[in-house]
Amino acid sequence: MTKLKKTYDRPKNIRVTVACLPDAEKDVRQMFFDCLNDYSKRFKVPITDKKFVVHICLIEYEENCNEQGLTIYNDVDRRILIQLRDPLLNEWGPNHYVMDKFINILAHEIVHACQYLCNRKIPKFNKLNYDKKDLREQYFFDPSEMEARMLEAPYTSFYGSILNE
């Protein structure tokens, strides 16, 4: 992997650890901080000054599992866990499509961490109609999910392309 050009300074109060099989820890960490700083500037929301540890862990998922990633917060210990399906652990091979999809999912989960670390109040879409009793519709039309889907493509392009070289 080639070195990422450092775009932003890293907040001193946030530590990011990355566990993955490919030699990509530094690139993933830099992508995280670039997205975090962009998010803070784009929405004009400050990054928390509290100490946080963000763990990004790439693991193997069952082949028939539809889940690709998740983000969990622990406010008591000030920890965030981002867990992603590692595309190299399922014999998919690191082709361009697989890696682009992986980076897109990583960007999506990073946005969720940014939302939390910046304590952003995401506006609701008042005129949006959906079945509030349907769990799938609740998930797809949740404002934080809609924002993460909106930002995953630009963040993949702006900050994640180095992982696909």
Phi, psi and omega in degrees: 000145178271161181287140174280141173285125180291122183264319186230159170287152180265134175299134184289340184271356181242122178250136180239127173248146180229131176238114179204160179284316177293157179280072186229011185303313182295320181292318178296316179300315180295320177300318179302309183292324177296317178295316181301313181292321177297315180301313180300316181287319183298318182259003178055049177235135182286149172283140181307150175261000177283151177287133177223150171241128178248123177252123176250118186234125177261124185228172177270134176254155173301144185303322183271005180284134179274341181290146180238335182187163177204158177231129182236140181246141172231098185288332181295311180268358182055059178231147173232132176246123172250119181245131182229152173285122178279116183293340182276350181269359181243021179057029177281333183081145185277055177284169186300317182295312181299315181293321179296318178296316178300313181296324177297317178293318177301314179299319179301312181291325176298321178300318178299319177296320178298318179302318182288313183291338178257359179049044183283132174270104185278126182295146178271154176265097188297328184264010180276122179261131173203163182282104184289351176269345181271118183298323178296315180293323176302314180296307186294329183255009173294131183304322180292325177289319179297319178295318179297319177293325180294322185269346185297322180292310179296322179293326174298315182288314184289316191239346184257352185298332180297333179285347184252015180270000000 
